[in-house]
Structure formats: C-alpha cells, structure tokens
Amino acid sequence: MKGLFKSNFLAVWINAKIFLLFMFAMGIAVIIIPDQTWQMYFIIIGIVGLAVNAATVIGNEFSSKWGKYKLTLPVKRIDIVKSLYINQLLWIMIGVFFVGIIIALSYLLHGITFEQFEGISGVLVVGISISLSMGAIFIPMVYLAGEDKTIVFLIISLICALGIVTMLFNIPLFGPFILIGCSILLFIVSFPLTVGIFKKKEY
C-alpha cells in the first residue's frame, strides 16, 4: 500500500512542481497586491489545479502500462483504488495549505475585514468542493469507460463539478455547508463504486 501511494505521489509531483512554481510566482503578486479578486482566482486555481494534476495520474499510469503491471503485484485491487483516492485527498490538502499560507501572509501584511474573511472562506469551500466532486466523478468514469479518453472525462467531470457548485452554493443560509457536505459524501460514495467497477474489469 505504501509503495502504491509513493508511486502515485511521485507521478503527480513531476507536473505539480512546475505548477507550484507558477503558483508561487502568482502568490508573490497576491501578497503584495491586496486585491480580493486576485486572491479568489489564486485560491481556485491553486486547489483545483493540484487536484487535476492528481487525477491525471490514472491516465498516465495506463499510458505507461504501469496500471496493468500493478495488477501482477501481490496487492488487492481495492488497495490500488484506495491509493488513488488518498493521493487525490493529499493533493487537495496540499493545495489548501499552500493557498492558505499565501492568503494569510497577504492579510498579515494588509489586514482583513469580516466581509473579506467571509468571501475568502466561501471561495475555499468552492475550491475544495470542485476538487472533491471532480475526483469523485472522474476516477470511476475512467475505470468504467476506458483510459484512452482521460482528457475528455476530465473536462466532463470538471463541468459536472462546476454544475454541482453552482446549484448548491447559493442555497439561502446553508449553501456552503450543504455544498461541502454533498461533495464529501459524493467522494466517499465514489470509492466503493470505483472498487466495484475495477474488480469486474479485465485487462
């Protein structure tokens, strides 16, 4: 299990380090310029961007035949799927941690009002929810319909995730709480669904 997780993490890291360098440069601008619109874009791009990087591991695995090779190893299919979901969660957390540090530094430098805090909190919920929903839709879709359509499925899952966010976030009073709760639930339900699909899959 540790070997699977390490393999997934390193596969993401190859592309993620370039993305993080770009986000670091953008983060410097966010720290210096106290513009909430910039901050909101930074949060969404940072969290969702790393989640997308993590999701593409599946496509890279099958294109390099590593995904099929893992089936010859003494590991259960449920552990292969579990490592993908843990990897997805880890990179979402890294994204939240990274943008959180940058935004905190910006507010330490320039100060923050309650309205700004409320707005940024809402954007964090949106970023996390898009990332969780996208992963929950994308991973079982790839295992079900084929690894050769990774980019298409990634776009579809992102559109679906954005649709979920749009529908739930603006519900009066409890919209953000309902959104994050539904996104977490969707991610949890997606795991056994993917395991079931993968166990029936033949290569």
C-alpha atoms as one frame of an Amber mdcrd trajectory, in Angstrom:
protein
   0.000   0.000   0.000   2.817   2.417   0.870   4.545   1.595  -2.413   1.368
   2.345  -4.380   0.868   5.639  -2.593   4.507   6.658  -3.103   4.262   5.796
  -6.802   1.114   7.913  -7.225   2.588  10.823  -5.294   5.793  10.890  -7.339
   3.824  10.631 -10.580   1.894  13.773  -9.624   4.982  15.552  -8.325   6.620
  15.556 -11.786   3.996  18.004 -13.097   2.961  19.530  -9.770   6.378  21.062
  -9.041   6.165  23.119 -12.264   2.617  24.172 -11.387   3.672  25.089  -7.843
   6.478  27.297  -9.183   3.892  29.150 -11.274   1.579  29.433  -8.246   4.455
  30.671  -6.081   5.139  33.482  -8.561   1.423  34.304  -8.616   1.384  34.100
  -4.821   4.040  36.814  -4.528   1.764  39.135  -6.514  -1.188  38.173  -4.296
   0.811  39.001  -1.159   1.952  42.369  -2.494  -1.319  43.460  -4.131  -4.291
  43.350  -1.677  -6.937  42.625  -4.297  -9.680  40.178  -3.291 -10.456  39.193
  -6.882  -6.833  38.143  -7.376  -6.995  36.215  -4.124 -10.146  34.373  -5.185
  -8.668  33.345  -8.541  -5.485  32.279  -6.769  -7.395  30.026  -4.359  -9.482
  28.332  -7.056  -6.559  27.820  -9.438  -4.281  26.539  -6.664  -6.641  23.963
  -5.160  -8.346  22.766  -8.344  -5.101  22.816 -10.341  -3.352  20.417  -7.976
  -6.450  18.200  -7.827  -6.469  17.985 -11.632  -2.771  17.087 -11.585  -3.530
  14.290  -9.136  -6.419  12.972 -11.241  -4.276  12.721 -14.371  -2.132  10.087
 -12.635  -4.665   7.461 -13.741  -4.289   8.318 -17.405  -0.501   8.432 -17.115
  -0.481   5.036 -15.422  -2.355   3.306 -18.193  -0.488   5.049 -20.998   2.785
   3.809 -19.469   1.315   0.329 -18.759   2.174   0.786 -15.054  -1.504   0.429
 -14.166  -1.643  -3.032 -15.744   1.687  -4.021 -14.241   0.365  -3.272 -10.741
  -2.225  -5.998 -11.247   0.592  -8.564 -11.376   1.873  -7.451  -7.969   0.689
  -9.001  -4.683  -1.763  -6.170  -3.971  -5.535  -6.116  -3.897  -7.491  -4.039
  -6.376  -9.186  -2.244  -3.507  -5.739  -1.097  -2.324  -4.903   0.225  -5.805
  -8.096   2.283  -5.825  -7.609   3.353  -2.200  -4.140   4.690  -3.014  -5.628
   6.835  -5.811  -8.282   8.327  -3.533  -5.787   9.009  -0.739  -3.461  10.613
  -3.269  -6.319  12.806  -4.523  -7.144  13.919  -0.981  -3.499  14.621  -0.172
  -3.030  16.933  -3.149  -6.250  18.778  -2.342  -4.906  19.289   1.200  -1.557
  20.472  -0.180  -3.437  22.958  -2.355  -5.479  24.244   0.597  -2.349  24.518
   2.765  -0.385  26.324   0.053  -3.034  28.917  -0.816  -3.870  29.289   2.879
  -0.302  30.333   3.705  -0.193  32.861   0.848  -3.569  34.389   1.747  -2.634
  34.525   5.447   0.596  36.379   4.603  -1.374  38.839   2.474  -3.798  39.541
   5.317  -0.996  39.865   7.869   0.555  42.494   5.623  -2.573  44.420   4.671
  -5.225  43.495   7.258  -8.629  41.887   6.743 -12.283  42.818   7.229 -15.031
  40.387   8.215 -16.563  40.669   4.726 -13.226  39.718   3.148 -12.840  36.765
   5.500 -16.370  35.583   4.713 -15.762  35.902   0.976 -12.433  34.054   1.055
 -13.931  31.280   3.223 -16.657  30.803   0.627 -14.089  30.574  -2.170 -12.130
  27.949  -0.201 -15.323  25.900   0.101 -15.891  26.241  -3.649 -12.314  25.185
  -4.482 -12.411  22.147  -2.204 -15.884  21.141  -3.411 -14.937  21.370  -7.097
 -11.829  19.260  -6.433 -13.666  16.569  -4.448 -16.594  16.369  -6.886 -14.306
  16.287  -9.905 -12.292  13.394  -8.450 -15.441  11.556  -7.380 -16.814  11.679
 -10.935 -13.580  11.320 -12.888 -11.991   8.253 -11.246 -14.903   5.781 -11.647
 -15.640   7.191 -15.115 -12.128   6.376 -16.325 -12.253   2.840 -14.957 -15.708
   2.278 -16.413 -15.373   3.702 -19.919 -11.701   3.461 -20.767  -8.382   5.112
 -20.098  -7.897   6.391 -23.653 -10.426   9.197 -23.067  -8.795  10.682 -19.973
  -8.802  14.314 -21.129 -12.442  14.127 -22.269 -13.544  12.604 -18.960 -11.526
  15.187 -17.038 -13.317  18.020 -18.835 -16.716  16.356 -18.302 -16.049  15.800
 -14.603 -14.931  19.421 -14.149 -18.081  20.685 -15.869 -20.216  18.428 -13.664
 -18.363  19.611 -10.552 -18.928  23.248 -11.529 -22.613  22.459 -12.065 -22.887
  20.964  -8.576 -21.198  24.011  -7.053 -23.443  26.413  -8.960 -26.616  24.620
  -7.844 -25.753  24.186  -4.173 -23.566  27.133  -3.159 -26.284  29.791  -3.480
 -28.894  27.957  -1.405 -30.010  30.512   1.227 -28.352  30.377   4.657 -26.664
  26.973   4.492 -25.496  26.782   0.856 -21.735  26.456   1.547 -22.315  23.840
   4.273 -24.639  21.811   2.039 -22.138  22.080  -0.813 -19.110  20.870   1.128
 -21.189  18.112   2.792 -22.523  16.828  -0.544 -19.042  16.967  -2.104 -17.544
  14.909   0.717 -20.427  12.427   0.517 -20.026  12.116  -3.261 -16.306  11.452
  -2.844 -16.958   8.782  -0.205 -19.684   7.047  -2.256 -17.461   7.160  -5.338
 -14.832   4.941  -3.688 -16.835   1.667  -3.365 -18.347   2.345  -6.800 -14.857
   2.525  -8.338 -13.755  -0.595  -6.455 -16.764  -2.492  -7.808 -16.043  -1.369
 -11.371 -12.337  -2.176 -11.096 -12.954  -5.667  -9.703 -15.061  -6.524 -12.771
 -12.536  -5.004 -15.162 -10.472  -7.383 -17.285  -7.173  -6.482 -18.945
